[in-house]
Amino acid sequence: MVPKITHLQFLVIRILGAKQRLGREIREELAQEGESRSLPSFYEMMARMEKDGLVEGSDRIAVKAQSGAERRYRATEAGIKRANEAHDFYASRPDNIARRYLGKTHRRKPRPNKDSHPDLF
């Protein structure tokens, strides 16, 4: 079955895993995966992911290393479910496609934090 999320949304949820992370940290990890985005483009994507129920963003928090505030994100139960479906799809593809989208976590699916999502896994 074709994934119901884009490869970029899959990468974001894979990066988040069971953690809550700053938007800056997510952008840095995406860049390491070869998926760099401008700041406005990244936050527009995250807003769409929030609207679709794939991630939840916290209120802006002050960050010591910079002036201003930044949002933290975490994957939702629905986001992890969709990412696991995408993982299964990519894992069933030829190796070059699987390596591209699954990267170093080729055999691992995103896992929720059991405290945040006690009904999963």
C-alpha positions in Angstrom: 0.0 0.0 0.0 1.3 3.4 -0.9 2.2 5.6 2.2 -0.4 8.2 3.2 2.5 10.6 4.2 5.2 12.1 2.1 8.8 10.9 2.3 9.7 14.2 4.1 6.9 13.7 6.7 8.2 10.2 7.2 11.7 11.5 7.8 10.4 14.1 10.3 8.5 11.4 12.3 11.5 9.1 12.1 13.8 11.9 13.4 11.3 12.6 16.2 10.9 9.0 17.3 9.8 9.0 20.9 11.4 12.3 21.7 10.2 15.9 21.8 12.6 18.0 19.8 13.2 21.6 18.9 12.3 22.6 15.3 16.0 23.6 14.8 17.1 20.1 15.8 14.7 18.6 13.3 15.9 20.9 10.5 19.6 20.0 11.3 18.8 16.3 11.1 16.9 16.8 7.8 19.9 18.6 6.3 22.1 15.6 7.3 19.7 13.4 5.4 20.1 15.7 2.4 16.7 17.4 2.8 17.5 21.0 3.7 14.6 23.4 3.8 14.4 27.2 4.3 13.1 28.3 7.6 9.7 29.4 6.3 9.3 26.2 4.2 10.1 24.0 7.2 7.7 25.7 9.6 4.9 25.7 6.9 5.5 21.9 6.6 5.4 21.5 10.4 2.2 23.5 10.6 0.6 21.2 8.0 1.8 18.2 9.9 0.2 19.6 13.0 -3.1 20.3 11.2 -3.1 16.7 9.9 -2.5 15.4 13.4 0.9 13.8 12.6 2.8 15.9 15.2 2.0 18.2 18.1 3.9 21.4 18.7 4.3 22.9 22.1 4.1 26.6 22.8 7.2 28.6 21.9 9.9 28.3 24.5 12.9 30.5 25.2 16.2 29.0 24.0 19.3 30.1 25.9 21.7 30.0 22.9 19.6 32.5 20.9 17.3 35.4 21.3 13.6 34.6 20.7 11.7 31.4 21.2 11.3 28.1 19.4 8.7 25.4 19.2 9.2 21.8 20.3 7.5 19.0 18.4 6.6 15.4 19.2 5.1 12.7 17.0 1.5 11.8 17.7 0.0 8.3 17.8 -1.5 8.9 14.3 1.9 10.1 13.0 3.7 7.1 14.3 1.1 4.8 12.8 1.4 6.5 9.4 5.2 6.4 9.6 5.2 2.7 10.4 3.0 2.1 7.4 5.4 4.1 5.3 8.3 2.2 6.8 6.7 -1.1 5.7 6.2 0.3 2.2 9.7 1.5 1.8 11.2 -1.7 3.3 9.4 -3.7 0.7 11.0 -1.7 -2.1 14.3 -2.3 -3.9 17.3 -1.6 -1.6 18.3 1.7 -3.2 14.8 3.1 -2.4 14.8 1.6 1.0 18.2 3.0 1.8 17.2 6.5 0.6 14.1 6.8 2.8 15.0 4.5 5.7 18.6 5.6 6.0 20.5 4.2 9.0 17.3 3.0 10.6 16.6 0.6 7.7 15.3 -2.1 10.0 13.8 0.1 12.7 10.3 1.7 12.8 9.6 4.9 14.7 8.5 3.9 18.2 6.3 6.0 20.5 7.2 6.9 24.0 5.3 4.4 26.0 4.4 7.1 28.6 3.0 9.3 25.8 1.2 6.5 23.9 0.6 3.6 26.4 -1.8 1.9 24.0 0.9 1.4 21.3 3.5 -1.4 21.1 
